[in-house]
C-alpha cells in the first residue's frame, strides 16, 4: 500500500499527542508531521519521542495545516489531516485514505454526525454548525456535507489546485467549498468519534473560543461563496 503523509496541527496537546501518533498504523503513514503553533506544555518533545516530525508553524489552525502539508515527504501522494486531541480514530485511517489511494476519490472526509459519537464528544452547537454549513454548501454547489470534521484525506495535487488561503479556523470549510466548486470526486464516510482524551478544546472549551471560530467560519463561507472562481 502506498503510504500517506499525516498532518496533525497542535497547540498544547502534550496529554494526548503521544497516543494519537502511536495509534496511526505505520504501514499507512510514511511521514507524521506535527504542525505546532507554539505549544508551551512540552507537546513537541512528546511528539518527537513518539516518532513524529515536528515543525513550528506559528499561530493559526489553517497556517499549521498548510505548512504541514507543504512540509510533507514529496513521495507521499495523499495528505491526511486529523486533530491531536485523541478524538479522531487514527487507527481507522484506511477508511479515509483508502479511496484516495485507490484513485476512486480525490477528497474524503469523516462525518462525526453520521457516525457513532461518545456522549459529550460534540456539543449541540457543533452539530448544528455542521448541518447549517452543509445546507449552505449544498445550495451553492449541490454537494452534500454533514460535518466539518478535521479528519480528512485529499490527493496532494488536488489540494494544490484548490489554492487554499485561509490561515484560521475557516480552513476546513474553505477546503470543502473549493473542493465542491472544483468538482473533485468527494466522499463522506461515517466515522466513530471520541471525547477529547485530555486538556481543553481551543474552540468548544470556552465561549470566546467558540465565538472566534464561528466568526472565522462564517466570514470564510461568505468570502469563498462570493469569489467567482
LOGU-991668 format. One record per residue: x, y, z of N, C-alpha, C, O, CB in turn. Coordinates in steps of 0.2 Angstrom, whole numbers, padded with zeros to 4 digits, always signed. Glycine has a CB too. Layout:
N
XYZXYZXYZXYZXYZ/...
# end
This chain:
229
+0004-0006+0000+0000+0000+0000+0004+0006+0000+0009+0007+0004-0005+0000+0006/+0003+0011-0004+0006+0017-0005+0005+0021+0002+0000+0022+0004+0004+0021-0011/+0011+0024+0005+0010+0027+0011+0007+0034+0010+0007+0037+0005+0016+0027+0015/+0005+0037+0016+0002+0044+0015+0006+0048+0020+0010+0046+0025-0005+0044+0017/+0005+0055+0020+0008+0059+0025+0002+0061+0029-0003+0063+0027+0011+0066+0021/+0003+0062+0036-0002+0063+0041+0000+0070+0044+0006+0071+0047-0003+0058+0046/-0004+0075+0044-0003+0082+0046-0007+0082+0052-0013+0082+0052-0004+0087+0041/-0004+0084+0058-0008+0085+0064-0006+0092+0067-0001+0093+0070-0006+0079+0070/-0011+0097+0067-0010+0103+0070-0011+0103+0077-0015+0100+0080-0015+0109+0067/-0006+0106+0081-0007+0106+0088-0005+0112+0092-0002+0117+0089-0002+0101+0091/-0008+0113+0097-0007+0119+0102-0008+0116+0109-0014+0115+0111-0011+0125+0100/-0003+0114+0113-0003+0112+0119-0008+0106+0120-0013+0105+0123-0006+0117+0124/-0005+0100+0117-0008+0094+0117-0004+0088+0120-0004+0083+0117-0011+0092+0110/+0001+0090+0124+0005+0085+0127+0002+0079+0130+0005+0074+0130+0010+0089+0132/-0004+0080+0133-0008+0075+0136-0011+0070+0132-0013+0064+0134-0013+0078+0141/-0011+0071+0125-0014+0067+0120-0010+0065+0114-0011+0060+0111-0020+0070+0118/-0005+0069+0112-0002+0068+0106+0002+0062+0105+0002+0059+0100+0003+0074+0105/+0005+0059+0111+0009+0053+0110+0004+0047+0108+0006+0044+0104+0012+0052+0117/-0001+0047+0111-0006+0041+0110-0009+0042+0103-0010+0037+0099-0012+0041+0115/-0010+0048+0101-0013+0050+0094-0008+0047+0089-0010+0044+0084-0014+0057+0093/-0001+0049+0090+0004+0047+0085+0005+0039+0085+0005+0036+0080+0011+0050+0087/+0005+0036+0091+0006+0029+0091+0000+0025+0088+0001+0019+0086+0007+0027+0098/-0006+0028+0088-0012+0024+0086-0012+0024+0078-0016+0020+0075-0018+0028+0088/-0008+0028+0075-0008+0028+0067-0004+0022+0065+0001+0021+0066-0005+0035+0064/-0007+0018+0060-0004+0012+0058+0002+0014+0054+0001+0018+0049-0009+0008+0054/+0008+0012+0055+0014+0014+0052+0014+0011+0044+0018+0014+0040+0020+0011+0056/+0010+0006+0043+0010+0004+0036+0006+0009+0031+0006+0008+0025+0008-0003+0035/+0003+0013+0035-0001+0019+0031+0003+0025+0031+0002+0029+0026-0008+0020+0034/+0007+0027+0036+0010+0033+0036+0017+0033+0035+0021+0030+0039+0008+0036+0043/+0019+0036+0030+0027+0037+0029+0030+0043+0032+0036+0044+0033+0028+0037+0021/+0025+0048+0034+0028+0054+0037+0022+0057+0041+0017+0058+0039+0029+0059+0031/+0023+0057+0048+0019+0060+0053+0022+0067+0055+0027+0067+0058+0017+0055+0059/+0018+0072+0053+0020+0079+0054+0016+0082+0060+0010+0083+0059+0020+0083+0048/+0019+0084+0065+0016+0088+0070+0017+0096+0068+0023+0098+0069+0018+0087+0077/+0012+0099+0066+0012+0106+0064+0010+0110+0070+0004+0111+0072+0008+0108+0058/+0015+0112+0074+0014+0115+0081+0014+0123+0081+0018+0126+0078+0019+0113+0086/+0009+0125+0084+0008+0133+0084+0010+0136+0090+0007+0141+0093+0000+0134+0084/+0016+0134+0093+0019+0137+0099+0017+0134+0105+0016+0138+0110+0017+0144+0098/+0017+0127+0106+0015+0124+0112+0020+0126+0118+0026+0126+0116+0014+0117+0111/+0017+0127+0124+0022+0128+0129+0021+0123+0135+0024+0123+0140+0020+0135+0133/+0018+0117+0133+0017+0112+0138+0021+0105+0136+0020+0100+0140+0010+0110+0138/+0026+0106+0132+0030+0100+0130+0028+0096+0125+0030+0090+0124+0031+0096+0136/+0022+0098+0121+0020+0094+0115+0025+0092+0110+0025+0086+0108+0014+0098+0112/+0029+0096+0109+0035+0095+0104+0039+0089+0106+0040+0084+0102+0039+0101+0102/+0041+0089+0112+0045+0083+0115+0042+0077+0115+0044+0072+0113+0048+0085+0122/+0035+0077+0117+0031+0071+0117+0030+0068+0110+0031+0062+0109+0025+0072+0120/+0029+0073+0105+0028+0070+0098+0034+0067+0095+0034+0062+0092+0025+0076+0094/+0040+0071+0097+0046+0068+0094+0048+0061+0097+0050+0057+0093+0052+0073+0096/+0047+0060+0103+0048+0054+0107+0043+0048+0104+0045+0043+0104+0047+0054+0114/+0037+0050+0102+0033+0045+0099+0034+0044+0092+0031+0039+0089+0026+0048+0100/+0039+0047+0089+0041+0046+0082+0039+0050+0076+0039+0049+0070+0039+0039+0080/+0036+0056+0078+0034+0061+0073+0039+0066+0072+0044+0067+0075+0027+0064+0075/+0038+0070+0066+0042+0075+0065+0039+0082+0066+0033+0083+0065+0044+0075+0057/+0042+0086+0070+0039+0092+0072+0041+0098+0068+0047+0099+0067+0040+0093+0080/+0036+0103+0066+0038+0109+0063+0035+0114+0067+0029+0114+0069+0036+0109+0056/+0038+0120+0067+0035+0126+0071+0031+0130+0066+0035+0133+0061+0040+0130+0075/+0025+0131+0066+0021+0135+0061+0019+0142+0063+0016+0146+0059+0015+0131+0059/+0019+0144+0069+0016+0150+0072+0009+0149+0072+0006+0144+0071+0018+0156+0067/+0005+0154+0075-0002+0153+0077-0006+0153+0070-0004+0156+0065-0004+0159+0081/-0012+0150+0071-0016+0149+0066-0018+0142+0064-0013+0139+0061-0014+0153+0060/-0024+0139+0064-0025+0132+0063-0024+0131+0055-0021+0126+0054-0033+0131+0065/-0027+0135+0051-0026+0135+0044-0018+0135+0042-0016+0131+0038-0030+0140+0040/-0015+0139+0045-0007+0140+0044-0004+0134+0045+0000+0131+0042-0004+0146+0048/-0006+0131+0051-0002+0124+0053-0004+0119+0048+0001+0115+0046-0005+0122+0060/-0010+0119+0046-0012+0113+0041-0008+0115+0034-0006+0110+0031-0020+0113+0040/-0008+0121+0032-0005+0122+0026+0003+0121+0026+0006+0118+0021-0006+0130+0024/+0006+0123+0031+0013+0122+0032+0015+0115+0033+0020+0112+0030+0016+0126+0038/+0011+0111+0036+0012+0104+0037+0011+0100+0031+0015+0096+0029+0007+0101+0042/+0006+0102+0027+0006+0099+0020+0011+0101+0016+0014+0096+0012-0001+0101+0017/+0014+0107+0016+0019+0109+0012+0026+0105+0014+0030+0104+0009+0020+0116+0012/+0026+0104+0020+0032+0100+0023+0032+0093+0022+0037+0090+0023+0033+0102+0030/+0027+0090+0019+0026+0083+0019+0031+0080+0014+0033+0083+0009+0019+0081+0017/+0033+0074+0015+0038+0070+0011+0035+0070+0004+0029+0068+0003+0038+0062+0014/+0039+0072-0001+0037+0073-0008+0035+0066-0011+0031+0066-0016+0043+0075-0012/+0037+0060-0008+0035+0054-0010+0028+0052-0008+0025+0047-0011+0039+0049-0008/+0024+0056-0004+0018+0055-0002+0013+0058-0006+0012+0064-0007+0017+0057+0006/+0008+0054-0010+0004+0057-0015-0003+0060-0011-0006+0064-0014+0002+0052-0020/-0004+0057-0005-0010+0059-0001-0008+0062+0005-0004+0059+0009-0015+0052+0000/-0012+0067+0007-0011+0070+0013-0017+0069+0018-0023+0070+0015-0010+0078+0012/-0016+0067+0024-0022+0066+0029-0021+0071+0034-0015+0072+0037-0022+0059+0032/-0026+0074+0036-0027+0079+0042-0031+0076+0047-0036+0073+0046-0029+0086+0040/-0029+0076+0054-0033+0075+0059-0030+0079+0065-0025+0081+0065-0032+0067+0061/-0035+0079+0070-0033+0083+0076-0029+0079+0081-0029+0073+0081-0040+0086+0079/-0026+0083+0085-0021+0080+0090-0024+0079+0097-0020+0078+0102-0015+0084+0091/-0031+0079+0098-0034+0079+0104-0036+0071+0106-0039+0070+0111-0040+0083+0105/-0035+0067+0102-0037+0060+0103-0044+0058+0101-0046+0052+0102-0036+0058+0110/-0048+0063+0099-0055+0061+0097-0056+0058+0090-0060+0053+0090-0059+0068+0097/-0052+0059+0085-0052+0056+0079-0049+0049+0079-0044+0048+0083-0048+0060+0073/-0052+0044+0076-0049+0037+0076-0044+0036+0071-0045+0034+0065-0055+0032+0075/-0037+0038+0073-0032+0037+0069-0031+0030+0066-0028+0029+0061-0026+0040+0072/-0033+0025+0071-0032+0018+0069-0036+0016+0063-0035+0011+0060-0033+0014+0075/-0041+0020+0061-0046+0019+0056-0044+0023+0050-0048+0024+0045-0053+0020+0058/-0038+0025+0049-0036+0030+0044-0037+0027+0037-0038+0030+0032-0028+0031+0044/-0037+0020+0036-0038+0017+0030-0045+0019+0027-0046+0019+0021-0038+0009+0030/-0050+0020+0031-0057+0022+0029-0057+0029+0025-0061+0030+0021-0062+0022+0034/-0052+0033+0028-0052+0040+0025-0047+0040+0019-0049+0043+0014-0049+0044+0030/-0041+0037+0020-0036+0037+0015-0037+0032+0009-0035+0034+0003-0029+0037+0018/-0040+0027+0010-0040+0021+0006-0043+0023-0001-0041+0022-0006-0044+0016+0009/-0049+0027-0001-0052+0029-0008-0048+0033-0012-0048+0033-0018-0059+0032-0006/-0044+0038-0008-0040+0042-0012-0034+0038-0015-0032+0039-0021-0037+0048-0007/-0031+0034-0011-0025+0030-0013-0028+0025-0019-0024+0024-0024-0023+0025-0008/-0034+0023-0019-0036+0019-0024-0038+0022-0030-0039+0019-0036-0042+0015-0022/-0038+0029-0030-0040+0033-0036-0047+0034-0038-0049+0036-0043-0036+0030-0042/-0051+0032-0033-0059+0032-0034-0061+0039-0032-0067+0041-0034-0062+0027-0031/-0058+0042-0028-0060+0049-0025-0054+0053-0024-0048+0051-0023-0064+0048-0018/-0055+0060-0024-0050+0065-0023-0050+0067-0016-0044+0070-0014-0051+0071-0028/-0055+0067-0013-0056+0071-0006-0061+0066-0002-0067+0065-0004-0059+0078-0007/-0059+0064+0004-0063+0060+0008-0063+0063+0015-0058+0065+0018-0061+0053+0008/-0069+0064+0018-0070+0067+0024-0073+0062+0029-0078+0058+0027-0074+0074+0024/-0071+0062+0035-0075+0059+0041-0081+0063+0043-0081+0069+0043-0071+0058+0047/-0087+0060+0044-0093+0063+0047-0094+0060+0054-0095+0054+0055-0099+0061+0042/-0093+0065+0058-0095+0063+0065-0102+0063+0067-0104+0058+0070-0092+0068+0070/-0106+0067+0063-0113+0067+0064-0117+0061+0061-0122+0059+0064-0116+0073+0061/-0114+0058+0056-0117+0051+0054-0114+0045+0057-0117+0040+0056-0115+0051+0046/-0109+0046+0061-0106+0040+0064-0108+0040+0072-0112+0044+0074-0098+0041+0064/-0105+0035+0075-0106+0034+0082-0102+0039+0086-0096+0038+0086-0105+0027+0084/-0105+0043+0091-0101+0048+0095-0102+0046+0102-0107+0044+0105-0104+0055+0093/-0096+0046+0105-0096+0046+0113-0100+0051+0116-0100+0057+0113-0089+0045+0116/-0104+0050+0121-0108+0056+0124-0103+0061+0126-0098+0060+0129-0111+0053+0130/-0105+0067+0125-0101+0073+0126-0095+0075+0121-0091+0079+0122-0098+0072+0133/-0094+0071+0116-0089+0072+0111-0090+0078+0107-0086+0081+0105-0088+0066+0107/-0097+0079+0106-0098+0085+0102-0104+0089+0105-0109+0086+0108-0101+0083+0095/-0104+0095+0106-0109+0100+0108-0114+0101+0103-0113+0100+0097-0106+0106+0111/-0120+0103+0105-0126+0103+0101-0124+0109+0096-0126+0108+0090-0132+0105+0105/-0121+0114+0098-0120+0119+0093-0115+0117+0087-0114+0120+0082-0117+0126+0096/-0110+0112+0089-0106+0110+0084-0109+0106+0079-0108+0106+0073-0100+0105+0087/-0114+0102+0081-0118+0098+0076-0122+0102+0072-0123+0101+0066-0123+0093+0080/-0125+0108+0075-0129+0112+0071-0125+0116+0066-0127+0117+0061-0133+0117+0076/-0119+0118+0068-0115+0122+0064-0113+0118+0057-0113+0120+0052-0109+0124+0067/-0112+0111+0059-0110+0107+0053-0116+0106+0048-0115+0106+0042-0108+0100+0055/-0122+0106+0051-0128+0105+0047-0130+0111+0043-0131+0111+0037-0134+0103+0051/-0129+0117+0046-0130+0123+0043-0125+0124+0037-0127+0127+0032-0130+0129+0048/-0119+0123+0039-0114+0124+0034-0115+0119+0028-0114+0121+0022-0107+0123+0037/-0117+0113+0029-0118+0108+0024-0124+0110+0020-0124+0110+0014-0120+0102+0027/-0129+0113+0023-0135+0116+0019-0133+0121+0015-0135+0122+0009-0141+0118+0024/-0129+0126+0017-0127+0132+0013-0122+0129+0007-0123+0132+0002-0123+0137+0017/-0118+0125+0008-0114+0122+0003-0118+0118-0002-0116+0118-0008-0108+0118+0006/-0123+0115+0000-0127+0111-0004-0131+0116-0009-0132+0114-0015-0132+0107+0000/-0133+0121-0006-0137+0126-0010-0133+0129-0015-0135+0131-0021-0140+0131-0006/-0126+0130-0014-0122+0133-0018-0119+0129-0024-0119+0130-0030-0116+0136-0015/-0117+0123-0021-0113+0118-0026-0117+0111-0027-0114+0107-0031-0106+0117-0023/-0122+0110-0024-0126+0104-0024-0122+0098-0022-0122+0092-0025-0128+0103-0032/-0117+0099-0017-0113+0094-0014-0115+0094-0007-0115+0099-0003-0106+0095-0015/-0117+0088-0004-0120+0087+0002-0114+0086+0007-0111+0080+0007-0126+0082+0003/-0113+0090+0012-0109+0088+0018-0113+0088+0024-0118+0092+0025-0103+0093+0018/-0111+0084+0029-0115+0084+0035-0111+0086+0041-0113+0086+0047-0117+0077+0037/-0104+0088+0040-0100+0089+0045-0094+0093+0042-0093+0094+0036-0097+0083+0049/-0090+0096+0047-0084+0100+0045-0078+0097+0049-0074+0100+0051-0084+0107+0047/-0078+0090+0050-0073+0086+0054-0066+0088+0051-0065+0088+0045-0075+0079+0054/-0061+0088+0055-0054+0089+0053-0051+0083+0050-0046+0084+0046-0050+0091+0059/-0054+0077+0052-0051+0071+0049-0053+0070+0042-0059+0069+0040-0054+0065+0053/-0048+0071+0037-0049+0071+0030-0043+0069+0026-0038+0070+0029-0052+0078+0028/-0044+0066+0020-0039+0065+0016-0040+0068+0009-0045+0068+0007-0038+0057+0015/-0034+0070+0006-0035+0073+0000-0029+0072-0005-0023+0071-0002-0036+0081+0000/-0030+0071-0011-0025+0070-0016-0020+0076-0016-0023+0082-0016-0027+0069-0023/-0014+0075-0015-0009+0081-0015-0010+0086-0020-0010+0092-0019-0002+0079-0014/-0010+0083-0027-0011+0088-0032-0017+0092-0032-0018+0097-0034-0010+0084-0039/-0023+0088-0030-0029+0092-0029-0029+0097-0024-0032+0103-0025-0035+0087-0028/-0026+0096-0019-0025+0101-0013-0022+0107-0016-0024+0113-0015-0021+0098-0007/-0016+0106-0020-0013+0112-0023-0017+0116-0028-0017+0122-0028-0006+0109-0027/-0021+0112-0031-0026+0116-0036-0031+0120-0032-0034+0125-0035-0029+0111-0041/-0033+0119-0026-0038+0122-0023-0035+0129-0020-0039+0134-0019-0040+0119-0016/-0028+0130-0020-0025+0137-0019-0028+0139-0012-0031+0145-0012-0027+0142-0024/-0027+0135-0007-0030+0137+0000-0027+0144+0002-0021+0144+0002-0029+0132+0005/-0031+0148+0005-0028+0154+0008-0030+0156+0015-0027+0160+0019-0030+0160+0004/-0035+0152+0018-0037+0153+0025-0032+0151+0030-0031+0145+0030-0044+0150+0026/-0030+0155+0034-0025+0153+0039-0028+0152+0046-0024+0151+0051-0019+0158+0039/-0034+0152+0047-0038+0152+0053-0042+0146+0054-0041+0141+0050-0041+0158+0055/-0047+0146+0058-0052+0140+0059-0057+0140+0053-0061+0135+0052-0056+0141+0065/-0056+0144+0048-0060+0143+0042-0057+0139+0037-0060+0137+0031-0061+0150+0039/-0051+0136+0038-0048+0131+0034-0052+0126+0031-0052+0124+0025-0041+0129+0037/-0055+0122+0036-0059+0116+0034-0065+0118+0029-0066+0114+0024-0062+0113+0040/-0069+0123+0031-0074+0125+0026-0072+0127+0020-0075+0126+0015-0079+0130+0030/-0066+0131+0020-0064+0133+0013-0062+0127+0009-0063+0127+0003-0057+0138+0014/-0059+0122+0012-0057+0116+0008-0063+0113+0005-0063+0111-0001-0053+0112+0012/-0068+0112+0009-0074+0109+0007-0078+0113+0001-0080+0110-0003-0079+0108+0013/-0078+0119+0002-0081+0123-0003-0077+0123-0009-0080+0122-0015-0082+0131+0000/-0071+0124-0009-0067+0124-0015-0067+0117-0018-0066+0117-0025-0060+0127-0014/-0067+0112-0014-0067+0105-0017-0073+0104-0021-0073+0101-0026-0066+0100-0012/-0079+0107-0018-0085+0106-0022-0086+0110-0028-0088+0108-0033-0091+0108-0017/-0083+0116-0028-0083+0121-0033-0079+0118-0039-0080+0119-0045-0081+0128-0031/-0073+0115-0037-0069+0112-0042-0071+0105-0045-0068+0102-0049-0062+0111-0039/-0077+0103-0042-0080+0096-0044-0075+0090-0043-0074+0086-0047-0081+0097-0052/-0071+0091-0037-0067+0085-0035-0072+0079-0034-0078+0080-0032-0063+0087-0029/-0069+0073-0034-0073+0067-0033-0073+0067-0025-0068+0065-0022-0070+0061-0036/-0079+0068-0022-0079+0069-0015-0083+0063-0011-0088+0061-0014-0083+0076-0013/-0081+0061-0006-0084+0055-0002-0084+0057+0005-0079+0059+0008-0081+0048-0003/-0090+0056+0009-0090+0057+0016-0092+0051+0019-0096+0047+0017-0096+0062+0018/-0088+0049+0024-0088+0042+0027-0090+0043+0035-0087+0047+0038-0081+0039+0027/-0095+0039+0037-0097+0039+0044-0091+0036+0048-0089+0031+0046-0104+0036+0045/-0089+0040+0053-0084+0038+0057-0086+0039+0065-0089+0043+0067-0077+0042+0056/-0083+0034+0069-0084+0035+0076-0080+0041+0079-0075+0042+0076-0082+0028+0080/-0082+0044+0084-0079+0050+0087-0079+0049+0094-0084+0048+0097-0082+0056+0084/-0073+0051+0097-0072+0050+0104-0072+0057+0108-0072+0062+0104-0066+0046+0106/-0073+0057+0114-0072+0063+0118-0064+0065+0118-0060+0060+0117-0074+0062+0125/-0063+0071+0118-0056+0073+0119-0053+0069+0125-0056+0069+0130-0055+0081+0121/-0047+0067+0124-0043+0062+0129-0041+0066+0135-0040+0063+0140-0038+0058+0125/-0039+0072+0134-0036+0076+0139-0036+0084+0137-0036+0085+0131-0029+0074+0141/-0035+0088+0142-0034+0095+0140-0041+0098+0138-0046+0095+0139-0030+0096+0134/-0041+0104+0136-0047+0108+0134-0047+0110+0127-0042+0112+0124-0047+0114+0139/-0053+0110+0124-0053+0112+0117-0052+0119+0116-0054+0123+0120-0060+0110+0114/-0048+0121+0111-0047+0128+0109-0053+0131+0106-0054+0137+0106-0041+0128+0104/-0058+0127+0104-0064+0130+0101-0070+0129+0105-0073+0134+0108-0065+0127+0094/-0072+0123+0107-0078+0122+0111-0077+0123+0118-0081+0122+0122-0080+0115+0109/-0070+0124+0120-0069+0124+0128-0071+0130+0131-0071+0131+0137-0062+0123+0129/-0072+0135+0127-0074+0142+0130-0079+0146+0125-0079+0144+0119-0068+0146+0132/-0083+0150+0128-0087+0154+0124-0083+0158+0119-0085+0159+0113-0092+0159+0128/-0078+0161+0122-0074+0165+0117-0071+0161+0111-0071+0164+0106-0068+0168+0122/-0068+0155+0113-0066+0151+0108-0071+0149+0102-0070+0149+0096-0062+0145+0110/-0077+0148+0105-0082+0146+0100-0084+0152+0096-0085+0151+0090-0088+0144+0104/-0085+0158+0099-0087+0164+0095-0081+0165+0090-0083+0167+0084-0088+0169+0100/-0075+0165+0092-0070+0167+0087-0070+0162+0081-0069+0164+0076-0063+0167+0091/-0070+0155+0083-0070+0151+0077-0076+0151+0073-0076+0151+0067-0070+0144+0080/-0082+0153+0076-0088+0153+0072-0088+0159+0068-0090+0159+0062-0094+0154+0077/-0085+0165+0070-0084+0171+0066-0080+0169+0060-0081+0172+0054-0081+0177+0070/-0074+0166+0061-0070+0164+0055-0073+0160+0050-0072+0161+0044-0063+0161+0058/-0077+0155+0053-0080+0150+0048-0085+0154+0044-0086+0153+0038-0084+0145+0052/-0089+0158+0047-0094+0162+0043-0091+0167+0038-0093+0167+0032-0099+0166+0048/-0086+0170+0040-0083+0175+0036-0079+0171+0030-0079+0174+0024-0077+0179+0040/-0077+0166+0031-0074+0162+0026-0079+0159+0021-0078+0159+0015-0070+0156+0029/-0085+0157+0024-0090+0155+0019-0092+0161+0015-0093+0160+0009-0096+0153+0023/-0093+0167+0017-0095+0172+0013-0090+0174+0008-0091+0175+0002-0097+0178+0018/-0083+0174+0010-0078+0176+0006-0078+0171+0000-0077+0173-0006-0071+0176+0009/-0078+0164+0001-0077+0159-0004-0083+0159-0008-0083+0159-0015-0076+0152-0001/-0089+0160-0005-0095+0160-0009-0096+0166-0014-0099+0165-0019-0101+0160-0005/-0093+0171-0012-0093+0177-0016-0088+0177-0022-0088+0181-0027-0092+0183-0012/-0083+0173-0021-0077+0173-0026-0080+0170-0033-0084+0165-0033-0071+0169-0024/-0078+0172-0038-0080+0170-0045-0077+0163-0047-0080+0159-0051-0079+0175-0050/-0071+0162-0044-0068+0155-0046-0063+0153-0040-0060+0148-0041-0064+0156-0052/
# end
